[in-house]
């Protein structure tokens, strides 16, 4: 998406129209005194080079002086509703109950620091960290949000069955009442290590009594000490895993996959953390069928047996 921005006033997204290889936002000047002066600008010059960097904004025809085009990434970062272009780290946790005593103590430990704290940077030297953009955000879930959805019969194609789609192809975390987001923003790539390590330490302390120091959806069977199976994992009464749209490479480090993918239900791993046991097993089957050579991959893509 391309955002048109005018330096002469604020710009707001109005509606969208396809233009060449872009989707343009119609914008208008909110500082105009008269409603008739809030003109929607709909014309722009096609840019043969494709995406334009924010460093060299593209002038457009038909717009006031100062109007320019931003590429999708720069536009998203600039108009994200939080802050201007910054670096960030996200973590997540689905909760079934209120905060545990372990989590509460961890929050007190880490959130009562001063606005700045000193940590080691990329080069090993001390840096002063700005903690004013640390967020612990709780999104309310429960109720209808936790229900699986089956489309009305009128919307279902005659050639497509929803008999299992509602249970197999929707997000698995349907028992939580809160999703917690752990978010930290900073400016320089030289400080990546310090900020990421700090958030990682907070997250581990919050979940220090859980498998892998994560909100793993399973726990060791407490009856195993009384003669039960010490390898048996049962449903976690407090946590339901993580949100896959905040992929966190730290989870691959803390919860590596088992050597045999058929044992993902018995050995804690990042796949179950995000998808649950049944869905992760299903995704592995689908991956093996449609991408047996693992062409489409990244650090947290669905794995395939070696």
C-alpha positions as CSV (number, residue, x, y, z in Angstrom):
1,X,0.0,0.0,0.0
2,X,1.2,3.5,-0.8
3,X,0.4,6.4,1.5
4,X,0.3,9.9,0.1
5,X,1.4,12.5,2.7
6,X,1.3,16.2,2.5
7,X,3.6,18.3,4.5
8,X,1.0,21.1,4.5
9,X,-1.4,19.2,6.8
10,X,-2.3,15.8,8.2
11,X,-3.3,13.0,5.9
12,X,-6.0,10.5,6.6
13,X,-6.9,7.3,4.8
14,X,-10.2,7.7,3.0
15,X,-10.7,4.8,0.7
16,X,-8.7,2.9,-1.8
17,X,-8.3,2.6,-5.6
18,X,-6.0,0.5,-7.6
19,X,-3.3,2.4,-9.5
20,X,-0.7,0.5,-11.6
21,X,1.2,-1.7,-9.2
22,X,0.2,0.3,-6.2
23,X,-2.9,0.8,-4.1
24,X,-3.2,4.5,-3.4
25,X,-4.8,6.2,-0.4
26,X,-7.0,9.1,-1.2
27,X,-6.0,11.9,1.3
28,X,-7.2,15.3,2.2
29,X,-6.0,18.2,4.2
30,X,-7.6,18.2,7.7
31,X,-6.3,21.7,8.4
32,X,-8.4,23.3,5.7
33,X,-10.8,25.9,7.3
34,X,-13.6,25.2,4.9
35,X,-15.1,21.8,4.1
36,X,-15.1,22.6,0.4
37,X,-11.3,23.0,0.6
38,X,-10.7,19.5,1.8
39,X,-10.1,18.2,-1.7
40,X,-9.5,14.5,-2.4
41,X,-6.5,14.1,-4.6
42,X,-6.9,11.1,-6.9
43,X,-4.2,11.6,-9.5
44,X,-0.6,10.5,-9.3
45,X,2.2,9.9,-11.7
46,X,3.1,6.3,-12.4
47,X,6.6,5.6,-11.2
48,X,8.4,3.2,-13.6
49,X,10.9,2.2,-10.9
50,X,8.3,0.6,-8.7
51,X,8.8,1.1,-5.1
52,X,10.2,4.5,-3.9
53,X,12.3,4.7,-0.8
54,X,11.4,7.1,1.9
55,X,14.8,8.7,1.5
56,X,13.9,9.8,-2.0
57,X,10.2,10.4,-1.9
58,X,8.4,10.5,-5.3
59,X,6.8,13.7,-6.3
60,X,3.3,13.3,-7.7
61,X,1.3,15.2,-10.2
62,X,-1.9,16.9,-9.0
63,X,-1.0,17.2,-5.3
64,X,0.1,20.2,-3.3
65,X,3.8,21.0,-2.9
66,X,5.3,18.6,-0.3
67,X,3.2,15.6,-1.2
68,X,5.0,12.4,-1.9
69,X,4.8,8.6,-2.2
70,X,6.2,6.2,0.4
71,X,6.9,2.5,-0.2
72,X,4.8,0.1,1.8
73,X,7.4,-0.6,4.6
74,X,8.2,3.0,5.2
75,X,4.5,4.0,5.1
76,X,3.6,1.2,7.6
77,X,6.4,2.3,10.0
78,X,5.6,6.0,9.7
79,X,1.9,5.8,10.1
80,X,1.6,2.8,12.4
81,X,-0.3,4.6,15.1
82,X,2.5,4.0,17.7
83,X,5.7,5.8,16.7
84,X,7.9,6.7,13.8
85,X,10.4,4.3,12.2
86,X,11.9,2.3,15.0
87,X,13.3,-1.2,15.8
88,X,11.1,-3.5,17.9
89,X,10.8,-6.9,19.5
90,X,7.4,-8.6,20.2
91,X,6.6,-11.6,22.4
92,X,3.2,-13.0,23.3
93,X,1.4,-15.2,25.8
94,X,-2.1,-16.6,25.9
95,X,-3.5,-16.8,29.5
96,X,-6.3,-18.9,30.8
97,X,-6.4,-17.3,34.3
98,X,-5.2,-14.2,36.0
99,X,-1.5,-13.5,36.4
100,X,0.3,-16.1,38.5
101,X,2.4,-15.2,41.6
102,X,5.5,-15.9,39.6
103,X,4.4,-13.5,36.8
104,X,3.4,-10.8,39.3
105,X,6.8,-10.9,41.0
106,X,8.6,-10.7,37.6
107,X,6.5,-7.7,36.6
108,X,7.4,-5.9,39.8
109,X,11.1,-6.7,39.4
110,X,11.3,-5.4,35.8
111,X,8.7,-2.7,35.6
112,X,9.9,-0.7,38.6
113,X,13.2,0.3,37.0
114,X,13.9,3.9,36.2
115,X,13.3,5.3,32.8
116,X,16.8,4.4,31.7
117,X,19.0,1.4,32.6
118,X,22.5,0.5,31.6
119,X,23.2,-2.7,29.5
120,X,25.8,-4.1,27.2
121,X,25.5,-3.1,23.6
122,X,26.6,-4.8,20.4
123,X,30.3,-4.0,20.9
124,X,30.2,-5.0,24.6
125,X,30.3,-1.5,25.8
126,X,27.7,-0.1,28.2
127,X,24.8,1.8,26.7
128,X,22.0,3.7,28.4
129,X,18.6,2.2,27.5
130,X,15.4,4.2,27.1
131,X,12.7,2.1,28.7
132,X,9.9,4.6,28.0
133,X,8.6,2.5,25.1
134,X,8.2,-0.8,26.9
135,X,4.7,-2.1,26.7
136,X,3.0,-4.9,28.5
137,X,-0.4,-5.0,26.7
138,X,-3.3,-7.2,27.6
139,X,-5.9,-7.9,24.9
140,X,-9.2,-9.3,26.3
141,X,-10.4,-12.6,24.8
142,X,-13.1,-15.1,25.9
143,X,-16.7,-15.2,25.0
144,X,-17.6,-15.3,21.3
145,X,-13.9,-14.8,20.4
146,X,-13.1,-18.2,21.7
147,X,-15.8,-19.9,19.5
148,X,-15.0,-21.8,16.3
149,X,-16.8,-20.3,13.4
150,X,-18.8,-22.2,10.8
151,X,-20.0,-19.9,7.9
152,X,-23.7,-19.7,7.2
153,X,-24.9,-22.3,4.7
154,X,-25.7,-19.5,2.2
155,X,-22.0,-18.7,1.9
156,X,-20.7,-22.3,1.5
157,X,-19.8,-23.4,-2.0
158,X,-21.4,-26.6,-3.2
159,X,-18.0,-27.9,-4.0
160,X,-16.4,-27.1,-0.7
161,X,-17.2,-28.8,2.6
162,X,-16.9,-27.1,6.0
163,X,-17.5,-30.3,7.9
164,X,-13.9,-30.2,9.4
165,X,-12.7,-26.8,8.4
166,X,-14.0,-25.1,11.6
167,X,-12.1,-27.5,13.8
168,X,-8.9,-28.0,11.9
169,X,-8.1,-24.8,10.1
170,X,-8.8,-22.1,12.6
171,X,-6.4,-20.8,15.3
172,X,-6.1,-23.3,18.2
173,X,-6.0,-21.1,21.2
174,X,-9.7,-21.0,22.2
175,X,-9.4,-21.3,25.9
176,X,-7.7,-18.1,26.8
177,X,-9.3,-15.0,28.2
178,X,-6.3,-12.6,27.7
179,X,-3.5,-12.4,25.2
180,X,-0.5,-10.5,26.7
181,X,1.9,-8.7,24.4
182,X,5.4,-7.9,25.4
183,X,6.7,-5.0,23.2
184,X,9.8,-2.9,23.3
185,X,10.9,-0.2,20.8
186,X,14.3,1.4,20.3
187,X,16.2,3.4,17.7
188,X,19.6,2.0,16.7
189,X,20.6,-1.4,15.3
190,X,23.7,-1.1,17.4
191,X,21.5,-1.6,20.5
192,X,19.6,-4.7,19.2
193,X,21.3,-7.1,21.5
194,X,20.8,-5.1,24.7
195,X,17.1,-4.5,24.1
196,X,16.3,-8.0,22.9
197,X,18.2,-9.5,25.9
198,X,16.4,-7.3,28.3
199,X,12.9,-8.2,27.0
200,X,13.9,-11.9,26.8
201,X,14.9,-11.8,30.5
202,X,11.6,-10.3,31.5
203,X,9.7,-12.9,29.5
204,X,11.6,-15.8,31.0
205,X,11.1,-14.5,34.5
206,X,7.3,-14.2,34.0
207,X,7.2,-17.8,32.8
208,X,10.1,-19.2,34.9
209,X,7.9,-22.0,36.4
210,X,6.7,-23.2,32.9
211,X,8.2,-25.6,30.4
212,X,11.1,-23.8,28.5
213,X,10.3,-20.6,30.5
214,X,7.5,-20.0,28.0
215,X,3.6,-20.1,28.2
216,X,3.7,-23.7,26.9
217,X,0.2,-25.1,26.6
218,X,1.2,-28.4,28.3
219,X,2.8,-29.2,31.7
220,X,4.4,-32.3,33.2
221,X,1.8,-34.5,34.8
222,X,2.0,-33.7,38.5
223,X,1.1,-37.3,39.4
224,X,4.3,-38.6,37.8
225,X,6.0,-38.2,41.2
226,X,3.5,-40.7,42.6
227,X,4.2,-43.5,40.1
228,X,2.7,-41.8,37.0
229,X,4.4,-41.5,33.6
230,X,7.2,-38.9,34.0
231,X,7.1,-38.2,30.3
232,X,3.4,-37.5,30.2
233,X,2.3,-34.0,29.4
234,X,-1.2,-32.7,30.2
235,X,-3.1,-29.5,29.5
236,X,-1.7,-26.4,31.2
237,X,-4.3,-24.8,33.5
238,X,-2.7,-21.3,33.3
239,X,-1.3,-20.8,29.7
240,X,-2.3,-21.7,26.1
241,X,0.8,-20.9,24.1
242,X,1.8,-18.0,21.9
243,X,0.3,-16.1,19.0
244,X,1.9,-17.1,15.7
245,X,1.5,-13.7,14.1
246,X,4.2,-12.5,16.5
247,X,6.9,-15.1,15.4
248,X,9.7,-15.1,18.0
249,X,12.9,-16.7,17.0
250,X,13.8,-17.1,20.7
251,X,11.3,-19.8,21.0
252,X,13.2,-22.0,18.5
253,X,16.2,-21.6,20.8
254,X,14.3,-22.4,24.0
255,X,12.1,-25.2,22.6
256,X,13.9,-26.9,19.7
257,X,12.1,-29.5,17.6
258,X,12.6,-33.2,18.5
259,X,14.8,-35.3,16.1
260,X,11.7,-37.3,15.2
261,X,8.8,-35.1,14.1
262,X,6.4,-37.9,15.0
263,X,7.2,-37.2,18.6
264,X,6.2,-33.6,18.7
265,X,3.4,-34.4,21.2
266,X,5.8,-36.0,23.6
267,X,8.7,-33.6,23.5
268,X,8.2,-29.8,24.2
269,X,8.9,-27.8,21.1
270,X,8.1,-24.4,19.5
271,X,5.6,-25.8,17.0
272,X,3.2,-27.0,19.7
273,X,3.8,-23.7,21.6
274,X,2.2,-21.9,18.6
275,X,-0.1,-24.4,17.0
276,X,-1.0,-27.0,19.6
277,X,-0.3,-30.7,19.2
278,X,-3.0,-31.7,16.8
279,X,-2.7,-28.8,14.5
280,X,1.1,-28.9,14.4
281,X,1.0,-32.6,13.4
282,X,-1.6,-31.8,10.7
283,X,0.6,-28.9,9.4
284,X,3.6,-31.3,9.2
285,X,1.5,-33.7,7.1
286,X,0.4,-30.9,4.8
287,X,3.9,-29.7,4.4
288,X,5.2,-33.1,3.5
289,X,2.5,-33.5,0.9
290,X,2.7,-30.1,-0.8
291,X,6.3,-29.0,-0.3
292,X,8.3,-32.3,0.2
293,X,11.6,-30.5,-0.8
294,X,11.1,-27.7,1.7
295,X,11.3,-25.0,-1.0
296,X,9.2,-22.5,0.9
297,X,11.0,-22.1,4.2
298,X,12.2,-19.6,6.8
299,X,13.5,-19.9,10.4
300,X,10.1,-20.7,11.8
301,X,8.3,-22.4,8.8
302,X,6.6,-25.7,9.2
303,X,9.4,-28.4,9.3
304,X,9.8,-31.4,7.2
305,X,11.5,-34.7,8.1
306,X,15.1,-34.9,7.0
